[in-house]
Amino acid sequence: MDNLIERYVYDVIRRLPEKDRDEVSKELKSNIYDMLPENADENARKMVLYNLGSPASLAEKYRQKPRYLISPAVYDDYVRVLKWVLPLVGVVVLVIGMILGAIDAIKDGMVDLPYLMSNIFSKGIAMGISAVFQALIWTTVGFVIADRTGAKSDKSKEQEWKIEDLPEALPDDKGKIKLSDSIAELVLTVVFSILGILICRGVLPIAFVILNGDTQIRTLFSPSFLASCVPAIAVMAILGVGACIFKIKVRRWTPIVCGAVVVSTIINMCIMIYLFNRPDLFSAEFIAFLQSVDWSSFDLLSFMGASGPNLFVVFISIVIVVCSLAECGQAIYRTLKYKKPQ
């Protein structure tokens, strides 16, 4: 089967509902080959495809119901994102809500077990459901924007459509960046950045509970450290969103996409290493707690940086560097491996 025709047919049927794609594909291929003369060369194939018109306009003619909020071209990706983003966000925020519910109940002195459990589950479920709806809304908005942007691009190029506008590869091409992965990454970046900022602002406080005869709550990080994290998280979120936008727009591993990912990853790595190397990482309350506990032969104070070399920060920094370099290397490898032939 001629690759040029395969690319054209794919560019048409990817804009149609899944249930119609097989039938339209067979019909369109049959029509194209009926229009071709015997022993047709490449120029004859191009002429037939130009006569059929742009894939976007031809797809509109095949659609029985052309009005969609999420068009068939991206609907499968949309459903795929929802299937794993919504449960992930819901479970994470549910756990955070349950922890906050327990902390609120303990702060209020409500140690009655039925009340405690009720407060934990009610707050957790309420926050989890709210987060799921927020993720659903922002995922839908992201797909609508990406879809409408693509549709406007198709219409603006309708009069100057060229064979070169066809997808360079069919769906099994590993060089293609899935739209679902990019939008899922975008939604998760936004959601968890917001959660991080709320935690740093004290709206969702980080605390640990110690049961030692009575209930105690100790803050983990110092207020100055959390305050410095707010602009850092904002910068990392902007860089992450920017890299995701490049992926959504281009949808292939190109030098500009690779550059956006590498720059974003390196800057984020530097920011995180700087934050974890701050001397005010842990709160004085937490350091005092470490000093008050007998750790026997294990010097936890030295490991956590309360005294001596900060092995905890060294370990975390190494993990951050290794993960960041691995992500950069993967982006560069994919770009070089799937680079379009010149």
RODO-2510 file (C-alpha; in nm, 4 decimals, decimal comma):
residues 342
     n   res          X          Y          Z
     1     m     0,0000     0,0000     0,0000
     2     d     0,1407     0,3384    -0,1001
     3     n     0,2613     0,5297     0,2066
     4     l     0,1417     0,8640     0,0689
     5     i    -0,2135     0,7346     0,0353
     6     e    -0,1952     0,5668     0,3773
     7     r    -0,0926     0,8979     0,5338
     8     y    -0,3762     1,0832     0,3628
     9     v    -0,6377     0,8258     0,4668
    10     y    -0,5101     0,8266     0,8232
    11     d    -0,5236     1,2084     0,8380
    12     v    -0,8910     1,1877     0,7359
    13     i    -1,0130     0,9037     0,9575
    14     r    -0,8366     1,0238     1,2716
    15     r    -1,0892     1,3109     1,2757
    16     l    -1,3877     1,0731     1,2684
    17     p    -1,5653     0,8723     1,5395
    18     e    -1,3903     0,5409     1,6025
    19     k    -1,6914     0,3356     1,4949
    20     d    -1,6827     0,4947     1,1479
    21     r    -1,3088     0,4775     1,0816
    22     d    -1,2795     0,1251     0,9332
    23     e    -1,5669     0,1740     0,6928
    24     v    -1,4507     0,5183     0,5798
    25     s    -1,0924     0,3949     0,5420
    26     k    -1,1954     0,1125     0,3091
    27     e    -1,4293     0,3367     0,1091
    28     l    -1,1759     0,6180     0,0752
    29     k    -0,8927     0,3874    -0,0304
    30     s    -1,1191     0,2261    -0,2884
    31     n    -1,2181     0,5677    -0,4273
    32     i    -0,8572     0,6838    -0,4467
    33     y    -0,7394     0,3765    -0,6369
    34     d    -1,0379     0,3961    -0,8706
    35     m    -0,9321     0,7542    -0,9534
    36     l    -0,5716     0,6563    -1,0233
    37     p    -0,4665     0,5652    -1,3772
    38     e    -0,2807     0,2435    -1,4424
    39     n     0,0891     0,2538    -1,3541
    40     a     0,0322     0,5826    -1,1730
    41     d     0,3466     0,7600    -1,0607
    42     e     0,3910     0,9824    -0,7547
    43     n     0,2737     1,2947    -0,9356
    44     a    -0,0501     1,1211    -1,0378
    45     r    -0,1119     1,0160    -0,6761
    46     k    -0,0528     1,3711    -0,5548
    47     m    -0,2944     1,5075    -0,8167
    48     v    -0,5710     1,2714    -0,7015
    49     l    -0,5194     1,3690    -0,3378
    50     y    -0,5236     1,7396    -0,4254
    51     n    -0,8502     1,6855    -0,6125
    52     l    -1,0019     1,5247    -0,3040
    53     g    -0,9092     1,8310    -0,0987
    54     s    -0,7618     1,8701     0,2476
    55     p    -0,8145     1,5827     0,4941
    56     a    -0,9907     1,8204     0,7358
    57     s    -1,2537     1,9286     0,4812
    58     l    -1,3032     1,5717     0,3569
    59     a    -1,3503     1,4465     0,7125
    60     e    -1,6247     1,7057     0,7635
    61     k    -1,8133     1,5569     0,4694
    62     y    -1,7980     1,2088     0,6226
    63     r    -1,9216     1,3177     0,9641
    64     q    -2,2860     1,2505     1,0363
    65     k    -2,2828     1,4787     1,3436
    66     p    -2,0144     1,7403     1,2951
    67     r    -2,0641     1,9283     1,6247
    68     y    -1,8528     1,8138     1,9213
    69     l    -1,7115     1,9615     2,2388
    70     i    -1,4273     1,7065     2,2151
    71     s    -1,3849     1,6006     1,8523
    72     p    -1,3284     1,2352     1,7528
    73     a    -0,9716     1,3225     1,6526
    74     v    -0,8743     1,3617     2,0202
    75     y    -1,1640     1,1857     2,2003
    76     d    -0,9732     0,8583     2,2558
    77     d    -0,6824     1,0508     2,4055
    78     y    -0,9273     1,2481     2,6218
    79     v    -1,0833     0,9313     2,7661
    80     r    -0,7397     0,7749     2,8201
    81     v    -0,6262     1,0756     3,0232
    82     l    -0,9402     1,0781     3,2363
    83     k    -0,9025     0,7086     3,3186
    84     w    -0,5750     0,7587     3,5030
    85     v    -0,5585     1,1285     3,5915
    86     l    -0,8903     1,1410     3,7795
    87     p    -0,8212     0,8381     4,0051
    88     l    -0,4655     0,9567     4,0723
    89     v    -0,5671     1,3104     4,1675
    90     g    -0,8690     1,1848     4,3627
    91     v    -0,6709     0,9343     4,5721
    92     v    -0,3830     1,1744     4,6467
    93     v    -0,6137     1,4568     4,7548
    94     l    -0,8360     1,2100     4,9459
    95     v    -0,5351     1,1047     5,1539
    96     i    -0,4351     1,4686     5,2098
    97     g    -0,7908     1,5513     5,3153
    98     m    -0,8006     1,2600     5,5604
    99     i    -0,4733     1,3754     5,7168
   100     l    -0,6057     1,7300     5,7488
   101     g    -0,9289     1,5981     5,8976
   102     a    -0,7312     1,4075     6,1614
   103     i    -0,5162     1,7130     6,2395
   104     d    -0,8203     1,9403     6,2707
   105     a    -0,9939     1,6943     6,5022
   106     i    -0,6848     1,6590     6,7218
   107     k    -0,6346     2,0358     6,7381
   108     d    -0,9965     2,0743     6,8502
   109     g    -0,9378     1,8125     7,1211
   110     m    -1,1899     1,5747     6,9676
   111     v    -1,0380     1,2370     7,0530
   112     d    -1,3672     1,0461     7,0451
   113     l    -1,3052     0,7671     6,7910
   114     p    -1,6412     0,7866     6,6044
   115     y    -1,6125     1,1652     6,5697
   116     l    -1,2468     1,1375     6,4702
   117     m    -1,3201     0,8829     6,1975
   118     s    -1,6205     1,0798     6,0759
   119     n    -1,4147     1,3981     6,0501
   120     i    -1,1309     1,2178     5,8728
   121     f    -1,3476     1,0513     5,6084
   122     s    -1,5844     1,3441     5,5519
   123     k    -1,2994     1,5896     5,4894
   124     g    -1,1068     1,3408     5,2786
   125     i    -1,4023     1,2506     5,0588
   126     a    -1,5095     1,6141     5,0186
   127     m    -1,1612     1,7250     4,9113
   128     g    -1,1156     1,4194     4,6881
   129     i    -1,4433     1,4787     4,5031
   130     s    -1,3654     1,8488     4,4626
   131     a    -1,0195     1,7681     4,3241
   132     v    -1,1632     1,5159     4,0785
   133     f    -1,4087     1,7742     3,9446
   134     q    -1,1282     2,0312     3,9164
   135     a    -0,9100     1,7817     3,7281
   136     l    -1,2040     1,6928     3,5018
   137     i    -1,2705     2,0588     3,4231
   138     w    -0,9080     2,1465     3,3507
   139     t    -0,8501     1,8307     3,1467
   140     t    -1,1567     1,9103     2,9367
   141     v    -1,0487     2,2728     2,8961
   142     g    -0,7020     2,1605     2,7901
   143     f    -0,8374     1,9245     2,5255
   144     v    -1,0905     2,1779     2,3966
   145     i    -0,8176     2,4409     2,3565
   146     a    -0,5811     2,1940     2,1884
   147     d    -0,8591     2,0665     1,9626
   148     r    -0,9906     2,4110     1,8682
   149     t    -0,6371     2,5364     1,8027
   150     g    -0,5805     2,2435     1,5708
   151     a    -0,9163     2,3008     1,3999
   152     k    -0,8412     2,6703     1,3409
   153     s    -0,5025     2,5756     1,2023
   154     d    -0,6688     2,3320     0,9621
   155     k    -0,9155     2,5970     0,8434
   156     s    -0,6495     2,8628     0,8011
   157     k    -0,4455     2,6261     0,5846
   158     e    -0,7431     2,4937     0,3889
   159     q    -0,6739     2,7099     0,0828
   160     e    -0,3015     2,6375     0,0816
   161     w    -0,3163     2,2694     0,1751
   162     k    -0,0151     2,0703     0,0580
   163     i     0,0862     1,7077     0,0557
   164     e     0,3658     1,8018     0,2933
   165     d     0,1008     1,8859     0,5559
   166     l     0,0138     1,5177     0,5922
   167     p     0,1346     1,3436     0,9096
   168     e     0,4876     1,2230     0,8561
   169     a     0,4113     0,8938     1,0237
   170     l     0,1224     0,6601     1,0926
   171     p    -0,0047     0,5937     1,4486
   172     d     0,2561     0,3265     1,5252
   173     d     0,5423     0,5767     1,4906
   174     k     0,7269     0,5886     1,8219
   175     g     0,8494     0,9411     1,7513
   176     k     0,5031     1,0846     1,8007
   177     i     0,4186     1,2410     2,1373
   178     k     0,0742     1,1292     2,2476
   179     l    -0,1625     1,4198     2,3051
   180     s    -0,3099     1,2335     2,6033
   181     d     0,0310     1,2101     2,7741
   182     s     0,1057     1,5792     2,7215
   183     i    -0,2305     1,7010     2,8527
   184     a    -0,2172     1,4591     3,1462
   185     e     0,1280     1,5948     3,2330
   186     l    -0,0068     1,9499     3,2016
   187     v    -0,3045     1,8829     3,4316
   188     l    -0,0929     1,7048     3,6939
   189     t     0,1666     1,9841     3,6852
   190     v    -0,1009     2,2466     3,7496
   191     v    -0,2867     2,0451     4,0175
   192     f     0,0189     1,9457     4,2208
   193     s     0,1764     2,2899     4,1859
   194     i    -0,1385     2,4400     4,3356
   195     l    -0,1304     2,1824     4,6167
   196     g     0,2364     2,2630     4,6810
   197     i     0,1701     2,6369     4,7002
   198     l    -0,1262     2,5798     4,9339
   199     i     0,0942     2,3680     5,1595
   200     c     0,3676     2,6310     5,1640
   201     r     0,1141     2,9058     5,2380
   202     g    -0,0141     2,7091     5,5379
   203     v    -0,3558     2,6343     5,3896
   204     l    -0,2651     2,2639     5,3808
   205     p    -0,0114     2,2413     5,6641
   206     i     0,2595     1,9738     5,6780
   207     a     0,2738     1,8194     6,0204
   208     f     0,3520     1,4904     6,1864
   209     v     0,1688     1,3389     6,4787
   210     i     0,3483     1,1742     6,7703
   211     l     0,1642     0,9528     7,0144
   212     n     0,3567     0,9426     7,3395
   213     g     0,1058     0,9339     7,6172
   214     d    -0,0702     1,2286     7,4580
   215     t    -0,1124     1,3607     7,1066
   216     q     0,1404     1,6105     6,9799
   217     i     0,1691     1,7929     6,6480
   218     r     0,5048     1,9107     6,5190
   219     t     0,5681     2,1129     6,2049
   220     l     0,8259     1,9573     5,9728
   221     f     0,9616     2,2451     5,7619
   222     s     1,0524     2,5950     5,8764
   223     p     0,8268     2,8901     5,7811
   224     s     1,1132     3,0646     5,5992
   225     f     1,1812     2,7548     5,3902
   226     l     0,8127     2,7164     5,2977
   227     a     0,7953     3,0859     5,2053
   228     s     1,0915     3,0461     4,9708
   229     c     0,9239     2,7455     4,8083
   230     v     0,6243     2,9472     4,6826
   231     p     0,8063     3,1422     4,4066
   232     a     1,0178     2,8345     4,3318
   233     i     0,7100     2,6185     4,2756
   234     a     0,5560     2,8937     4,0619
   235     v     0,8676     2,9102     3,8409
   236     m     0,8849     2,5306     3,8072
   237     a     0,5140     2,5193     3,7234
   238     i     0,5532     2,7838     3,4515
   239     l     0,8471     2,5959     3,2987
   240     g     0,6614     2,2656     3,3174
   241     v     0,3481     2,4117     3,1603
   242     g     0,5591     2,5718     2,8868
   243     a     0,7243     2,2379     2,8022
   244     c     0,3816     2,0706     2,7942
   245     i     0,2477     2,3388     2,5589
   246     f     0,5364     2,2745     2,3185
   247     k     0,4561     1,9025     2,3281
   248     i     0,0841     1,9652     2,2672
   249     k     0,1535     2,2030     1,9785
   250     v     0,4225     2,0037     1,7966
   251     r     0,3311     1,6478     1,9062
   252     r     0,6673     1,5109     1,7922
   253     w     1,0166     1,4939     1,9358
   254     t     1,1743     1,7895     1,7561
   255     p     1,4759     2,0013     1,8617
   256     i     1,2492     2,2783     1,9960
   257     v     1,0476     2,0301     2,2064
   258     c     1,3656     1,8635     2,3280
   259     g     1,5156     2,2031     2,4131
   260     a     1,2067     2,3055     2,6106
   261     v     1,2128     1,9795     2,8089
   262     v     1,5881     1,9957     2,8768
   263     v     1,5848     2,3631     2,9820
   264     s     1,2811     2,3097     3,2055
   265     t     1,4341     1,9989     3,3655
   266     i     1,7777     2,1545     3,4283
   267     i     1,6330     2,4739     3,5811
   268     n     1,3937     2,2719     3,7984
   269     m     1,6825     2,0519     3,9103
   270     c     1,8876     2,3556     4,0150
   271     i     1,5924     2,5066     4,2017
   272     m     1,5218     2,1855     4,3940
   273     i     1,8877     2,1331     4,4859
   274     y     1,9067     2,4929     4,6093
   275     l     1,5935     2,4515     4,8197
   276     f     1,7046     2,1261     4,9784
   277     n     2,0454     2,2751     5,0606
   278     r     1,8989     2,5675     5,2512
   279     p     2,0143     2,5700     5,6163
   280     d     1,6596     2,6474     5,7339
   281     l     1,5090     2,3359     5,5715
   282     f     1,3665     2,1869     5,8929
   283     s     1,1825     2,3751     6,1645
   284     a     1,3411     2,4369     6,5039
   285     e     1,0524     2,2405     6,6536
   286     f     1,1375     1,9362     6,4433
   287     i     1,5102     1,9625     6,5239
   288     a     1,4240     1,9865     6,8942
   289     f     1,2114     1,6749     6,8618
   290     l     1,5016     1,4854     6,7012
   291     q     1,7321     1,5939     6,9819
   292     s     1,4839     1,4812     7,2470
   293     v     1,4571     1,1244     7,1214
   294     d     1,7079     0,8497     7,1957
   295     w     1,8012     0,6959     6,8581
   296     s     2,0432     0,4475     7,0158
   297     s     2,3336     0,3716     6,7818
   298     f     2,1773     0,5387     6,4769
   299     d     2,2809     0,9035     6,4497
   300     l     1,9605     1,0397     6,2923
   301     l     2,0587     1,3960     6,3825
   302     s     2,3645     1,3721     6,1593
   303     f     2,1687     1,2055     5,8800
   304     m     1,8933     1,4693     5,8853
   305     g     2,1407     1,7564     5,9078
   306     a     2,0659     1,8618     6,2638
   307     s     2,4354     1,8201     6,3343
   308     g     2,7383     1,7204     6,1344
   309     p     2,7281     1,6524     5,7557
   310     n     2,3829     1,6671     5,6011
   311     l     2,3641     1,3172     5,4519
   312     f     1,9892     1,3523     5,3956
   313     v     2,0379     1,6518     5,1652
   314     v     2,3252     1,4793     4,9840
   315     f     2,1109     1,1714     4,9201
   316     i     1,8121     1,3748     4,7976
   317     s     2,0365     1,5898     4,5764
   318     i     2,1890     1,2817     4,4139
   319     v     1,8420     1,1398     4,3431
   320     i     1,7292     1,4724     4,1913
   321     v     2,0373     1,4977     3,9684
   322     v     2,0150     1,1363     3,8487
   323     c     1,6424     1,1608     3,7692
   324     s     1,6835     1,4980     3,5954
   325     l     1,9765     1,3836     3,3808
   326     a     1,7882     1,0665     3,2926
   327     e     1,4896     1,2724     3,1754
   328     c     1,7150     1,5007     2,9682
   329     g     1,8946     1,2035     2,8198
   330     q     1,5659     1,0382     2,7286
   331     a     1,4418     1,3546     2,5550
   332     i     1,7663     1,3916     2,3578
   333     y     1,7682     1,0219     2,2656
   334     r     1,4123     1,0332     2,1352
   335     t     1,4796     1,3496     1,9375
   336     l     1,7869     1,2032     1,7683
   337     k     1,6313     0,8608     1,7133
   338     y     1,3105     0,9867     1,5552
   339     k     1,4579     1,2846     1,3715
   340     k     1,2899     1,3333     1,0358
   341     p     1,5114     1,2426     0,7431
   342     q     1,6312     1,5483     0,5527
***
